[in-house]
Amino acid sequence: MGDFFQPGVITTLHRLKKGNLDRMETELEFYSKHNPIALVLPSLYSELKEKALKTIVSEVQKVKYINQVIITLGGGNEKEFEHTKEFFSVLPQEAVVIWNDGERVRSLYDILKKNDIPAGEDGKGRSTWMAFGYVLASEKSNVIVLHDCDILSYDREFLARLCYPVVNPNL
């Protein structure tokens, strides 16, 4: 079976006509004043070296409607965590790196486990869960969007199409 096959109900947001990126971004900027948007990027340290993530950062730098960028880092040591913070520091939005293998986050996982609230196994799911928790606790964004960090065809339109149906109150 091809990599594209996914069983079950999958919602696809089709592009039925050629989009107008400028119009969509203008509306997103307006709507995001009332519903600030957080972008969650689950990433492995190894992805920082890849072209896909460099393109994603370059495109997100141009976006004015994203309030926060939360990078949830899987793997990596302290030096790599510091490098990751530096890598994402070019973003004009508030950028926060959650180091899931760091001592402070590991201690949170231990507390949860001791209180019979396990956060699950190490991986993208738990990392994403931690990032969502951070966004909710920070109370700076009302909308959370998420995508992987290995999208080779990434551009601003991709992000706008991801955000638009969630932020636009008319949809």
N, C-alpha and C positions, 0 to 999 in steps of 0.2 A: 504494500500500500504506500502511496506517495506521502511525503512529509506534510502535505497540505490537508490531508483528511482528518477531520475531527468529528467523532460521533456525538450525537446529542443535538440540542438546540443551540445554534450559534447565531447571534445577531450580527448582520453585516450592514454597515452604513454605506450604501452604494452612492457613487457619484453619478447622478442621473443627468447632469448637465455640467458644462465646463464651469468650474468654480471661479469666483472672484475673490482672490486672496485678500486684496486690499479692503474690500467691503467686509469680509468675514472678520479680519483682524480689527477693523474699526469698531464693529459691533462687540467683539470680545473685549476690547479695551473698555467700552462703555459698561457692559454687563459685569465685568470683573471688578468694577468699583463697588458694586453691591454684593457680589459673590466672588471674593478673591480666590484665586486658583493656585493650588500647590501641584507641582510636577514631581512625582516619585520615580527615581531611576535606580532600580536594583542593579548593582554592578559588581563584577569580580574585578580584583585589582588588575588582572591580566588584560582586561578590556581597555584599559587606559592607553595601551600601546597600539590599539587597532584603529584603523581609519574610520570605522563606523562611529565610535564614540567621539572622536575629534570633530567629525561633521556634526553630530548632534549638539555638542557644546557650541560650535560656531553658529549654528542655526538658532539655538535657544538664546544666544546673546542678542539677537536681533528682535526678540519678542518682548513686547511691552505689557502684555496682559497676564503674564505669569508672576505671581507674588513671591512664591517660595520654590526652591528646587531642593528636594531632599534626596541625597544620594545615600543609599543603604549598601555599604561596602561589605562584601563577603570575601573572606580570605585576607591575607596580607598581615604583615608585621607592623610595628610602630612606625618604622621609617617609611613604609609604603602607605600607611594611613596619612602621614604628614604630606607625602607627595600627592596623594589624592586630594587633600584639602587645597594644596597649591594649584593642582590641575584645574579644579573647579572654581578657583578664586577669580577667574576672569569673567564670571557671570555677573551681570549687573543686578540680578535678583538676589534675594537672601539665599545663600547656598549653605546647606548644612550637610556634613558627612557623618553618618552613623556608622561607626566601626563595630560590626557585629561580633568580631573576634577580640575586641578590646576588653580589658579587665572590667571596666565599669558596666558594659552591656552584659558581659558574662555573669556578673554578680546579680543583675536584674533577672536573668534567666534562672539563676539558682534560687532566688527568692520566690519567683513564681512557682517553680517546681516544688519547693518545700511546702508551699501553701496549696498544693494540688491544683494549680492553674498552669499546667505545662504549656509552653509556647510552641511546642512541636519540635521536630527534628531540624537540625541545621540545614539551611537551604534558602532558596529564593522566597518561598512562601513565608517563612518565619521572618526573614529580613524585611519583606514588604509589610508584614503585620507590624513590625517595630516602627517602620517609617510612618504608617498610618496613625499609629499611636502618638508619634511625635507631632504630626500635623494637628491632630485633635487636641493634644495637650497645649500646644503653642497658641491655639485659638486665633491664628492669623489668617487662616484660609477656610472657606466654606465648601470648596469643591476640591476633590483629589482626582488627578488623572495619573496614569501610570503607563509606561511602556518600557520595553527592553532596551538595552544599550548596544545591541549588535545589528541594528537596522541599517543596511548598506544604502538603501534608497531614501534615506531620511531627508526631509526638507520642512520648511515652515508650514507648508500647506498640510502636511501630515499631522502636525501638532494642532493646527487650527481645526482640522476636521475631527480630531479626537475631542477637543474641548467644546466645540460649538454646540452640539446637541445637549450637552450636560449643563452648559451655562446659560444658553438662550432660554428665557422664561416662556417663550412662545412655542416651544417644541415639547 
